[in-house]
Amino acid sequence: MTTKDESSCGNKILFMSNMYPSSEFPSFGTFVKTNEEHLVSSGNEIIKKVVIDKKGGGRISKVVRYCNFIVNGFISILFSNYDYIYAHYLTHTTIPILLAMPFKRFIFFINIHGDDLSENTWRHSLMSLWNSLLVRKAKGIILPSESFKNIFMRKYPGINPRKIHVSHSGGINLSNFSNKKKYFDKRDFFYISRIEEGKGWEALLDAVKIVKENCITKSEIIVNVYGYGNQLPIFLEKISNLKLCNNIIYHGQIEHSNVPDVFNDAKFFIFPTQRESLGLVLLESMACGTPAIVSDIDPINIIANEKSCLFFKVNDCDDLSKKLLEALDISSERYARMCEESLRISLDYSDEKSKYEISRFLKNACKD
């Protein structure tokens, strides 16, 4: 630990996350990389990164990765020269912090994202046993939305609200995500998300099947899919079983830098997720002037409105199919209004605003 006074902390950061993008897995924690870039551009120095930047490979491979991560994190906390630790996720990433607590005093911040707070898996439930201690010892807690802040406050009553900051997953780079559409007669839909439990891809495929069987428009529905996840084999098998090979076009993973081009080529973005902490990808779509077909869940229905999106009942393939048909036959006038409303909403979520606010929060927290 540096001998500097706490009021000057924030210059040197030990950055930790069990999700971090790489060339092999470009969409694996892109928001974590964005947060790192914001910290650096705000005048901080990342003196060391302890991250996991790959996934898959079987259970043994995953156990080895996490064991290395925990050991490396523990050693880095004890022997690195930093002002504070910035840890992404309340679960796996904070294990080294917990283990190091008896041996050293240090300042740390925790950036909570979603499942690590809602405990949707048995692993998250197990690790929640020591989360109460961690959130109370943390210098600050960063959350993705006001909705999750409310969940956090109910789960951990008594936490000083001044320790909590809402940051919209780093916000949107409005220079990269911008409207470049040249015409509005596109018919293709796009899905950009992980192909995993809770993302709603099953309902999407079932809805496309219904549309295909009942479509009375001039051309078939086409959904372009970008993403990767542990349910990819099941996803591809279901496409084959439903005979949707001409309707669902799977493109694999996508570099985050290429996402704006995809959104600008889309008529609608489909976001059938069953749960979200924020829904940053929806905001990125809206920043490109691309309306969305979305699950009617909190916080999605707080970010968007019926002027910018078509809402359907979560995990309801029949209702989703109706919205897909509605989108296929939407008038150019209504579509243009939805594009304009999407652009208007996205302006409130710029990365510059997010960067300034989190930088101010970290600075003030270190002074307390």
C-alpha positions, 0 to 999 in steps of 0.5 A, a space after each residue: 500500500 502506498 504511503 500517500 495520504 488517502 486524499 490523493 488516492 486514485 492515481 494508481 489502480 490495481 484493476 481486477 475482473 473475471 471478464 475482460 475482452 480479448 481478440 479471441 473473445 471480443 465481446 467478453 466484458 466489453 463494458 469492463 474494458 470501457 471502464 478501464 479506458 475511462 479510468 485511464 483517460 481521467 488521469 489514473 494509472 492502471 499499475 496492474 491488471 488481474 483479469 480473465 480474458 477467455 472462456 470455454 474449454 471445459 470444467 477443468 480448464 475453467 477451474 484452472 483459470 479461476 485458481 490462477 486468477 485468485 492466486 495472482 489477485 491475492 499476491 498482487 493485492 499483498 505486494 503491489 504498490 497501488 492507491 486502490 483496487 477497482 474490482 468488477 463483479 461482487 462474486 469471483 473477483 472479490 475472492 482475492 480481496 476477501 482472502 487478503 483482508 486479514 493480512 493487509 489494509 487497503 482501499 477497494 471499490 466494487 463494480 456490481 453488474 447483474 447476476 452477482 447481485 441477483 443471485 441467479 445461480 447457486 455459485 452466486 448464492 454461495 458467494 453471497 455469504 460473505 458479500 455483506 462484509 465486502 460491501 460494507 468494507 468497500 470504499 464505494 459501490 458502483 451499480 449499473 442502474 437506479 433499478 439495481 441501486 434499489 435492489 442493492 439498498 433492500 438487500 444491504 440495508 444500512 449502507 451509506 447512500 454516499 458510498 453508492 454511485 450509478 454508472 450506466 456501464 460506462 455509457 455510450 461513445 456517441 462518436 462511434 455509435 451514431 446514426 448513419 442510415 441512408 434509407 429506411 426500407 431495410 427489412 432485416 432484424 438483428 440480435 446482438 447478445 450472448 447466447 445463454 440462459 436468460 437472454 431469451 433466444 428460445 422465445 425469439 426462435 419460436 416467434 420467428 417460426 410463428 411469423 414464418 408460418 403466418 407471414 403475409 408480407 412480401 418477403 420472409 423475415 430475416 434475423 441476423 444473430 451475433 454472439 457467443 455463449 455456452 448454449 450455442 450448440 443448443 441454439 444451432 440445433 433448434 434452428 435446424 429443428 425448426 427449419 429456420 436456416 434461411 431465416 436465422 443467419 448466425 454470424 458468430 462473435 463480433 468485435 465491439 468496434 464493428 457493432 455500430 456498423 451492424 446497428 446502422 444496417 438494421 431495421 430493428 434490434 431484437 432484445 428478448 432478454 429475461 433480465 437485465 441490470 441496464 441493457 447497454 446494448 439497447 442504448 447503443 442501438 438507440 444511439 444509432 437511431 435503430 428502434 428495438 423490439 424489447 421485453 417489457 421488464 425493468 429497467 428496459 421499460 425505464 430507459 425506453 418508451 413506446 415511442 422508441 420501442 415495441 414491447 412484448 411480454 417477457 418470454 412470450 413467443 406469441 406476443 413477440 411474433 405479433 411485434 415482429 409482424 408489426 415491425 415488418 409492416 410498419 409505416 415509414 412515417 412511424 418508423 422515422 419517428 421511432 428512430 428520432 425518439 431513440 436518438 433523443 433518449 441515447 443522448 442522456 447516456 453519453 460516455 463523457 458524462 459517465 466518465 466525468 461522474 464516476 471520476 468525481 465519485 472516486 475522488 470524493 470517496 477517497 477523501 472521506 
